[in-house]
Amino acid sequence: MKGAFQTSREIFENPIWQDIPKFRIFFYIVGNAVYAEEGAVVAGVHLQRGQFLRAYRNLIKDLEYIENRSVKRYSLSVISRKIDQLVKEERLKIEDTELGTLFTVVNYAQYQGFDYYKKRTWDSVGTDLERSENGDGTELEQGWNNNNKENKDKKEKNKKDSIPKIQFSESVSLTQSEYDRLVSEFGEGTTKQAIDYLTSYKEEKGYKTKSDNLTIRRWVIDAVTKKGGSSFGKHQGNNGTTTGTSKFAAADKNKPFDPRELEELGLQ
């Protein structure tokens, strides 16, 4: 990708500057987002200005760096956690698609708007910094923090909700396309183990998810991989009953699921 994009020096005064992984992820997405007013077609998908299409797994490779003469990479769980924080801070919006995650940079037009910078003077910068110290914040800083919530596109939401989901276990449901994509990216065995893992975790801890597909992608795959490909499958509850029964469950009744295992993996 060629070309250039602009950013404000006020970023150095923003808290995101102190969080290196979060800053790198956000800066990478902003730098690769579509700039053209009319949008652009990427992999057959029309992206609007300020949008970027990329799978979480690809971001691991994109964001690798050199430290002590060796290549370092952020784990999938770190990338997922930082992106969740960016969404919570309303810097990004994310949407799961067939080709990866669609990232939308909130207030992208403001970051890339020349008019904002043309009107700036050193006096106004000083005034804005004073306001920032007093808690008022500058116009662009407010754009970074984005305290104004935007309504979701109801039409797109209704479209997504209309796609039927299949119960792959008692507590895990996916659309057929979501399942097929997981199998394509991670293999059928790992996908089945991830479904078993999430089923057991939800039933043991009362864990609730808005999207089982995103949850599997954000940390369950990583957990299953770090566990050496093990699957919790069916497990004994405290009362001796079997819990976590999925259509892929392995009959390992002698090993109860311990949620603390997630803490040991650094995923909780």
Residue frames relative to the residue before (quaternion, step in Angstrom):
aa qw qx qy qz dx dy dz
M 1.0000 0.0000 0.0000 0.0000 0.00 0.00 0.00
K 0.1488 -0.7957 0.5844 0.0562 3.56 -0.85 0.99
G 0.5331 0.6226 -0.4632 0.3371 3.54 -1.32 0.15
A 0.3539 -0.7198 0.5572 0.2150 3.55 -1.30 -0.26
F 0.0895 -0.7555 0.6411 0.1006 3.54 -1.31 0.26
Q 0.3733 -0.7507 0.5084 0.1966 3.55 -1.16 0.51
T 0.0567 -0.7680 0.6361 0.0478 3.50 -1.29 0.43
S 0.5030 -0.6665 0.4683 0.2889 3.54 -1.21 0.46
R 0.5340 -0.6143 0.4743 0.3355 3.57 -1.14 0.64
E 0.5277 0.6438 -0.4067 0.3763 3.57 1.23 -0.32
I 0.4916 0.6611 -0.4347 0.3638 3.57 1.24 -0.25
F 0.6142 0.5663 -0.3479 0.4254 3.59 1.15 -0.62
E 0.6767 0.4584 -0.2829 0.5020 3.58 1.25 -0.39
N 0.5911 0.5987 -0.3543 0.4082 3.57 1.28 -0.16
P 0.5941 -0.6050 0.3925 0.3563 3.64 -0.99 0.74
I 0.5738 0.6044 -0.3925 0.3891 3.62 1.08 -0.54
W 0.5630 0.6136 -0.3778 0.4046 3.59 1.18 -0.53
Q 0.6676 0.5153 -0.2931 0.4505 3.60 1.14 -0.60
D 0.6949 0.4220 -0.2565 0.5228 3.59 1.22 -0.42
I 0.2872 -0.8262 0.4552 0.1666 3.58 0.08 1.30
P 0.6841 0.4633 -0.3273 0.4585 3.68 0.72 -0.86
K 0.6663 0.5017 -0.3125 0.4546 3.58 0.91 -0.88
F 0.6468 0.5174 -0.3207 0.4594 3.57 0.96 -0.86
R 0.6695 0.5043 -0.3124 0.4470 3.61 0.85 -0.91
I 0.6458 0.5128 -0.3224 0.4648 3.59 0.97 -0.86
F 0.6919 0.4782 -0.2844 0.4601 3.58 0.82 -1.00
F 0.6664 0.5048 -0.3021 0.4581 3.58 0.90 -0.92
Y 0.6375 0.5283 -0.3246 0.4573 3.58 1.04 -0.77
I 0.6725 0.4871 -0.2968 0.4715 3.57 0.96 -0.88
V 0.6416 0.5082 -0.3246 0.4740 3.62 0.96 -0.85
G 0.6908 0.5020 -0.2818 0.4376 3.58 0.91 -0.91
N 0.7443 0.3795 -0.2164 0.5052 3.58 1.12 -0.58
A 0.4561 0.6841 -0.4563 0.3401 3.60 1.24 -0.01
V 0.6030 -0.5683 0.4218 0.3682 3.56 -1.19 0.62
Y 0.2722 -0.7898 0.5338 0.1312 3.57 -0.81 1.03
A 0.6046 0.6156 -0.3564 0.3584 3.59 1.00 -0.84
E 0.5501 -0.6321 0.4418 0.3203 3.57 -0.99 0.88
E 0.7247 0.4373 -0.2423 0.4743 3.57 1.00 -0.83
G 0.5362 -0.6240 0.4049 0.3989 3.58 1.29 -0.04
A 0.2428 -0.7569 0.5838 0.1653 3.57 -1.27 -0.24
V 0.4094 -0.6853 0.5449 0.2568 3.55 -1.24 0.51
V 0.0036 0.7937 -0.6059 0.0531 3.57 -0.69 1.14
A 0.8387 -0.0545 -0.0094 0.5418 3.58 -0.69 1.13
G 0.7141 -0.4619 0.2467 0.4646 3.56 1.04 0.82
V 0.6469 0.4832 -0.3167 0.4977 3.59 1.29 0.08
H 0.3501 -0.7325 0.5419 0.2171 3.58 -0.87 0.92
L 0.1301 -0.7937 0.5932 0.0346 3.54 -0.63 1.21
Q 0.3932 -0.7046 0.5417 0.2355 3.55 -1.04 0.79
R 0.6840 -0.4602 0.3547 0.4411 3.55 -1.29 0.24
G 0.7977 0.2711 -0.2156 0.4936 3.56 -0.93 0.93
Q 0.6244 0.5300 -0.3498 0.4547 3.61 1.23 0.23
F 0.0812 -0.7771 0.6240 0.0082 3.55 -1.20 0.69
L 0.1959 -0.7928 0.5721 0.0763 3.58 -0.86 1.02
R 0.2640 0.7615 -0.5471 0.2258 3.58 -0.58 1.15
A 0.4120 -0.6881 0.5386 0.2583 3.59 -1.09 0.71
Y 0.6085 -0.5680 0.4063 0.3769 3.58 -1.10 0.68
R 0.6407 0.5447 -0.3247 0.4328 3.59 0.95 -0.88
N 0.6585 0.5060 -0.3120 0.4616 3.59 1.01 -0.74
L 0.5992 0.5670 -0.3598 0.4358 3.58 1.13 -0.63
I 0.5647 0.5911 -0.3909 0.4229 3.59 1.10 -0.58
K 0.6910 0.4484 -0.2633 0.5021 3.58 0.94 -0.92
D 0.6389 0.5539 -0.3313 0.4186 3.59 0.93 -0.88
L 0.7803 0.3770 -0.1650 0.4710 3.58 0.95 -0.92
E 0.3593 0.7385 -0.5064 0.2628 3.61 1.18 0.26
Y 0.0885 -0.8004 0.5928 0.0094 3.56 -1.14 0.65
I 0.4700 -0.6672 0.5063 0.2785 3.57 -1.32 0.31
E 0.1102 0.7694 -0.6222 0.0937 3.53 -0.92 0.98
N 0.8337 -0.0259 -0.0421 0.5500 3.56 -0.75 1.12
R 0.6794 -0.5418 0.2632 0.4189 3.53 0.96 1.05
S 0.6700 0.4271 -0.3285 0.5107 3.58 1.13 0.49
V 0.5060 -0.6496 0.4819 0.2998 3.55 -1.18 0.64
K 0.1248 -0.7903 0.5988 0.0362 3.53 -0.84 1.06
R 0.0909 -0.7848 0.6112 0.0487 3.56 -1.17 0.65
Y 0.4574 -0.6358 0.5403 0.3076 3.53 -1.17 0.62
S 0.4720 -0.6558 0.5026 0.3074 3.58 -1.06 0.68
L 0.6523 -0.5111 0.3871 0.4044 3.54 -1.27 0.37
S 0.6502 0.5246 -0.3244 0.4437 3.59 1.01 -0.77
V 0.6298 0.5230 -0.3357 0.4659 3.62 1.06 -0.72
I 0.6635 0.4976 -0.3064 0.4672 3.58 0.88 -0.94
S 0.6567 0.5133 -0.3118 0.4562 3.58 0.92 -0.88
R 0.6695 0.5070 -0.3033 0.4502 3.57 0.93 -0.92
K 0.6745 0.4923 -0.2983 0.4623 3.60 0.94 -0.85
I 0.6364 0.5093 -0.3307 0.4757 3.59 1.04 -0.73
D 0.6169 0.5351 -0.3416 0.4651 3.59 1.02 -0.75
Q 0.6456 0.5120 -0.3181 0.4689 3.59 1.02 -0.79
L 0.6479 0.5173 -0.3132 0.4631 3.59 1.00 -0.82
V 0.6347 0.5064 -0.3240 0.4856 3.58 1.08 -0.70
K 0.6551 0.5134 -0.3088 0.4603 3.58 0.95 -0.90
E 0.6898 0.4548 -0.2646 0.4974 3.58 1.08 -0.75
E 0.4081 -0.7501 0.4288 0.2950 3.57 1.37 0.02
R 0.3650 0.6842 -0.5302 0.3429 3.52 0.95 0.95
L 0.7896 0.1570 -0.0599 0.5901 3.56 1.17 -0.70
K 0.1643 -0.6980 0.6755 0.1716 3.49 -1.42 0.29
I 0.1272 -0.7996 0.5831 0.0663 3.59 -1.02 0.73
E 0.0246 -0.7767 0.6294 -0.0072 3.51 -1.20 0.68
D 0.3915 -0.7254 0.5218 0.2197 3.55 -0.83 1.01
T 0.0199 -0.7921 0.6099 -0.0137 3.59 -0.90 0.95
E 0.7010 -0.4629 0.3397 0.4231 3.54 -1.32 0.12
L 0.7570 0.3894 -0.1954 0.4870 3.60 1.09 -0.67
G 0.7609 -0.2615 0.1814 0.5655 3.59 1.23 0.04
T 0.6580 -0.4859 0.3844 0.4281 3.54 -1.28 -0.30
L 0.2736 -0.7443 0.5892 0.1551 3.54 -0.93 0.96
F 0.1432 -0.7935 0.5898 0.0439 3.56 -0.55 1.23
T 0.0897 -0.7684 0.6321 0.0454 3.56 -0.98 0.90
V 0.3032 -0.7541 0.5572 0.1701 3.57 -0.69 1.12
V 0.3493 -0.7416 0.5369 0.1994 3.55 -0.60 1.16
N 0.8379 0.0984 -0.1219 0.5229 3.59 -0.93 0.98
Y 0.1787 0.8132 -0.5316 0.1555 3.59 1.10 0.70
A 0.6372 0.5457 -0.3332 0.4304 3.59 0.95 -0.87
Q 0.6447 0.5168 -0.3260 0.4594 3.57 1.05 -0.70
Y 0.6405 0.5236 -0.3305 0.4543 3.59 0.98 -0.79
Q 0.7841 0.3369 -0.1523 0.4985 3.56 0.99 -0.91
G 0.4814 0.6891 -0.4273 0.3328 3.61 1.23 0.21
F 0.3958 -0.7431 0.4923 0.2210 3.58 -0.62 1.13
D 0.5909 0.6050 -0.3767 0.3781 3.59 1.02 -0.71
Y 0.6186 0.5583 -0.3535 0.4250 3.56 0.99 -0.78
Y 0.7242 0.4433 -0.2517 0.4643 3.57 0.88 -0.98
K 0.6005 0.5720 -0.3628 0.4250 3.60 1.09 -0.62
K 0.7026 0.4720 -0.2623 0.4635 3.57 1.03 -0.75
R 0.5513 0.6430 -0.3861 0.3654 3.58 1.26 -0.24
T 0.0298 -0.7515 0.6582 0.0350 3.56 -1.16 0.69
W 0.6496 -0.5135 0.3641 0.4263 3.56 -1.20 0.31
D 0.6092 0.5485 -0.3553 0.4491 3.59 1.10 -0.67
S 0.6825 0.4818 -0.2990 0.4612 3.56 0.92 -0.92
V 0.6013 0.5511 -0.3645 0.4492 3.59 1.09 -0.65
G 0.6532 0.5124 -0.3097 0.4635 3.56 0.98 -0.90
T 0.6491 0.5155 -0.3150 0.4623 3.55 0.97 -0.86
D 0.6644 0.5090 -0.3083 0.4521 3.55 0.93 -0.88
L 0.6409 0.5192 -0.3314 0.4580 3.58 1.02 -0.78
E 0.6073 0.5393 -0.3474 0.4687 3.58 1.10 -0.70
R 0.6532 0.5104 -0.3120 0.4642 3.55 0.96 -0.90
S 0.6266 0.5424 -0.3371 0.4467 3.53 1.03 -0.79
E 0.6616 0.5014 -0.3053 0.4665 3.57 0.97 -0.88
N 0.6924 0.4630 -0.2724 0.4817 3.58 1.11 -0.66
G 0.5988 -0.6043 0.3450 0.3965 3.56 1.28 0.04
D 0.5239 0.6394 -0.4297 0.3634 3.59 1.21 -0.02
G 0.2857 -0.7769 0.5133 0.2268 3.59 0.98 -0.83
T 0.4347 -0.6779 0.5250 0.2753 3.54 -1.20 0.56
E 0.6965 -0.4680 0.3312 0.4315 3.52 -1.28 0.25
L 0.7038 0.4501 -0.2818 0.4718 3.56 0.88 -0.89
E 0.6063 0.5508 -0.3558 0.4499 3.58 1.07 -0.70
Q 0.6333 0.5097 -0.3284 0.4809 3.54 1.04 -0.76
G 0.6101 0.5402 -0.3535 0.4593 3.56 1.15 -0.60
W 0.6430 0.5147 -0.3282 0.4625 3.58 1.00 -0.79
N 0.7345 0.4143 -0.2369 0.4825 3.55 0.90 -0.89
N 0.1133 -0.8610 0.4890 0.0818 3.54 1.27 -0.59
N 0.0302 0.8358 -0.5435 0.0710 3.51 0.40 1.26
N 0.6240 0.5328 -0.3456 0.4553 3.57 1.25 -0.28
K 0.2914 -0.7807 0.5312 0.1529 3.57 -0.45 1.21
E 0.2359 -0.7629 0.5874 0.1312 3.54 -1.04 0.82
N 0.5015 -0.6535 0.4805 0.3009 3.54 -1.08 0.75
K 0.4809 -0.6629 0.4919 0.2957 3.56 -1.07 0.73
D 0.5516 -0.6052 0.4612 0.3418 3.50 -1.18 0.56
K 0.3395 -0.7875 0.4792 0.1871 3.58 -0.28 1.28
K 0.6203 0.5604 -0.3494 0.4233 3.53 1.03 -0.75
E 0.6770 0.4742 -0.2914 0.4815 3.58 0.93 -0.89
K 0.6336 0.5386 -0.3325 0.4449 3.57 1.01 -0.79
N 0.6627 0.5033 -0.3013 0.4656 3.56 0.94 -0.90
K 0.6224 0.5472 -0.3314 0.4510 3.52 1.10 -0.76
K 0.6695 0.4908 -0.2902 0.4760 3.56 0.99 -0.89
D 0.6699 0.5163 -0.3006 0.4409 3.58 0.97 -0.89
S 0.6328 0.5633 -0.3320 0.4147 3.58 1.16 -0.56
I 0.5720 0.5808 -0.3905 0.4278 3.62 1.23 -0.28
P 0.3957 -0.7485 0.4749 0.2401 3.62 -0.56 1.09
K 0.2512 -0.7621 0.5792 0.1436 3.57 -1.11 0.75
I 0.3306 -0.7381 0.5644 0.1656 3.52 -1.17 0.72
Q 0.3854 -0.7040 0.5452 0.2422 3.58 -0.96 0.87
F 0.1474 -0.8037 0.5738 0.0555 3.56 -0.40 1.25
S 0.7569 0.0246 -0.0706 0.6493 3.56 1.36 -0.08
E 0.7381 -0.4018 0.2836 0.4619 3.58 -1.27 -0.08
S 0.8245 0.1989 -0.0755 0.5243 3.59 1.08 -0.67
V 0.6746 0.4425 -0.2981 0.5101 3.61 1.24 0.15
S 0.0244 0.8014 -0.5952 0.0541 3.55 -0.72 1.10
L 0.0233 -0.7815 0.6224 -0.0361 3.55 -1.07 0.87
T 0.4660 -0.5938 0.5430 0.3679 3.54 -1.23 0.33
Q 0.6448 -0.5239 0.3748 0.4115 3.56 -1.19 0.40
S 0.6601 0.5096 -0.3138 0.4540 3.59 0.98 -0.81
E 0.6177 0.5317 -0.3458 0.4649 3.61 1.08 -0.70
Y 0.6594 0.5021 -0.3021 0.4711 3.57 0.95 -0.90
D 0.6572 0.5147 -0.3113 0.4541 3.58 0.91 -0.93
R 0.6535 0.5147 -0.3145 0.4573 3.59 1.01 -0.77
L 0.6287 0.5274 -0.3257 0.4697 3.56 1.03 -0.78
V 0.6516 0.5065 -0.3076 0.4735 3.57 0.96 -0.89
S 0.6536 0.5293 -0.3080 0.4446 3.58 0.97 -0.89
E 0.7392 0.4284 -0.2277 0.4671 3.58 0.95 -0.89
F 0.8309 0.2411 -0.0863 0.4941 3.59 0.89 -0.92
G 0.5522 -0.5995 0.4047 0.4146 3.59 1.24 -0.23
E 0.5889 -0.6140 0.3946 0.3470 3.57 -1.09 0.70
G 0.6478 0.5400 -0.3271 0.4264 3.59 0.98 -0.83
T 0.6827 0.4760 -0.2842 0.4759 3.56 0.88 -0.95
T 0.6279 0.5406 -0.3327 0.4503 3.59 1.03 -0.76
K 0.6627 0.4951 -0.3033 0.4729 3.58 0.93 -0.88
Q 0.6440 0.5131 -0.3206 0.4681 3.59 1.01 -0.81
A 0.6399 0.5297 -0.3221 0.4541 3.58 1.03 -0.79
I 0.6346 0.5173 -0.3226 0.4750 3.58 1.03 -0.79
D 0.6446 0.5069 -0.3176 0.4761 3.60 0.98 -0.84
Y 0.6498 0.5384 -0.3084 0.4390 3.55 0.92 -0.96
L 0.6971 0.4666 -0.2729 0.4710 3.57 0.83 -1.02
T 0.6035 0.5625 -0.3496 0.4440 3.59 1.04 -0.76
S 0.6912 0.4767 -0.2765 0.4676 3.57 0.83 -0.99
Y 0.6605 0.5214 -0.3070 0.4445 3.55 0.94 -0.91
K 0.6643 0.5038 -0.3069 0.4591 3.58 0.93 -0.88
E 0.7134 0.4577 -0.2692 0.4574 3.58 0.88 -0.89
E 0.6600 0.5006 -0.3160 0.4626 3.62 1.07 -0.65
K 0.8019 0.3034 -0.1374 0.4960 3.60 0.94 -0.89
G 0.4345 -0.6813 0.4754 0.3479 3.59 1.23 -0.20
Y 0.2784 0.7962 -0.4855 0.2299 3.54 1.24 0.58
K 0.1307 -0.7960 0.5886 0.0542 3.58 -0.90 0.94
T 0.1377 -0.7917 0.5923 0.0586 3.56 -1.08 0.75
K 0.4384 -0.6559 0.5407 0.2919 3.54 -1.20 0.54
S 0.7879 0.0419 -0.0004 0.6143 3.55 1.14 -0.70
D 0.3456 -0.7444 0.5328 0.2062 3.58 -0.53 1.14
N 0.6078 0.5689 -0.3501 0.4294 3.58 1.06 -0.70
L 0.6998 0.4530 -0.2743 0.4794 3.60 0.83 -0.97
T 0.6229 0.5442 -0.3409 0.4468 3.58 1.05 -0.74
I 0.6370 0.5204 -0.3217 0.4690 3.57 0.98 -0.86
R 0.6908 0.4834 -0.2808 0.4585 3.56 0.93 -0.90
R 0.7020 0.5142 -0.2797 0.4057 3.57 0.93 -0.89
W 0.8527 -0.0354 0.0158 0.5209 3.63 0.93 -0.70
V 0.5926 0.6025 -0.3902 0.3654 3.60 1.07 -0.52
I 0.6250 0.5285 -0.3407 0.4627 3.61 0.95 -0.83
D 0.6537 0.5131 -0.3056 0.4647 3.54 0.95 -0.90
A 0.6477 0.5220 -0.3150 0.4570 3.59 0.99 -0.85
V 0.6625 0.4993 -0.3018 0.4698 3.58 0.91 -0.92
T 0.6513 0.5188 -0.3163 0.4545 3.58 0.98 -0.85
K 0.6881 0.4758 -0.2864 0.4670 3.60 0.91 -0.90
K 0.6477 0.5030 -0.3167 0.4767 3.56 1.19 -0.50
G 0.5477 -0.6500 0.3841 0.3606 3.57 1.27 0.16
G 0.6796 -0.5149 0.2819 0.4400 3.53 1.14 0.67
S 0.4330 0.7059 -0.4671 0.3099 3.60 1.22 0.25
S 0.1961 -0.7646 0.6035 0.1126 3.53 -1.20 0.55
F 0.4521 -0.7126 0.4598 0.2763 3.57 -0.85 0.91
G 0.1463 -0.8449 0.5038 0.1043 3.59 1.14 -0.65
K 0.7698 -0.2496 0.2242 0.5430 3.59 -0.86 -0.97
H 0.0304 -0.8107 0.5844 -0.0173 3.58 -0.95 0.88
Q 0.5102 -0.6458 0.4815 0.3014 3.52 -1.20 0.57
G 0.3191 -0.7231 0.5788 0.2009 3.57 -0.91 0.87
N 0.7207 -0.4457 0.3055 0.4343 3.57 -1.29 0.09
N 0.7196 0.4303 -0.2453 0.4868 3.56 1.13 -0.62
G 0.6188 -0.5813 0.3321 0.4110 3.56 1.30 0.25
T 0.5526 0.6018 -0.4037 0.4117 3.58 1.28 -0.06
T 0.5003 -0.6505 0.4843 0.3033 3.54 -1.22 0.48
T 0.0605 -0.7939 0.6050 0.0119 3.55 -0.88 0.98
G 0.7556 0.4051 -0.2688 0.4390 3.54 -1.32 0.15
T 0.3215 0.7740 -0.4962 0.2266 3.59 1.10 0.55
S 0.0333 0.7849 -0.6169 0.0469 3.57 -0.66 1.11
K 0.6434 -0.5344 0.3741 0.4006 3.54 -1.22 0.28
F 0.7065 0.4021 -0.2550 0.5236 3.60 1.31 -0.18
A 0.3689 0.7933 -0.4485 0.1829 3.62 1.29 -0.06
A 0.3353 -0.7058 0.5885 0.2074 3.53 -1.16 0.76
A 0.4436 -0.7213 0.4689 0.2513 3.58 -0.92 0.87
D 0.2610 0.7360 -0.5718 0.2513 3.58 0.35 1.27
K 0.0416 -0.8640 0.5017 -0.0073 3.57 0.29 1.27
N 0.6523 0.5541 -0.3133 0.4115 3.59 1.21 -0.35
K 0.7046 0.4222 -0.2603 0.5074 3.59 1.25 -0.07
P 0.2049 -0.7957 0.5576 0.1177 3.62 -0.16 1.22
F 0.5095 -0.6494 0.4758 0.3037 3.55 -1.12 0.68
D 0.1260 -0.7872 0.6026 0.0364 3.55 -0.80 1.06
P 0.3691 -0.7587 0.4887 0.2222 3.63 -0.36 1.18
R 0.5656 0.6120 -0.3952 0.3866 3.60 1.16 -0.43
E 0.5176 0.6370 -0.4203 0.3868 3.56 1.23 -0.31
L 0.6067 0.5441 -0.3572 0.4563 3.56 1.13 -0.57
E 0.6249 0.5357 -0.3406 0.4544 3.57 1.05 -0.75
E 0.6394 0.5241 -0.3258 0.4586 3.56 1.02 -0.81
L 0.6816 0.4648 -0.2826 0.4894 3.57 1.11 -0.63
G 0.4429 -0.7013 0.4519 0.3284 3.58 1.24 -0.20
L 0.5277 0.6602 -0.3869 0.3687 3.56 1.18 0.52
Q 0.6362 0.5305 -0.3490 0.4382 3.59 1.19 -0.06
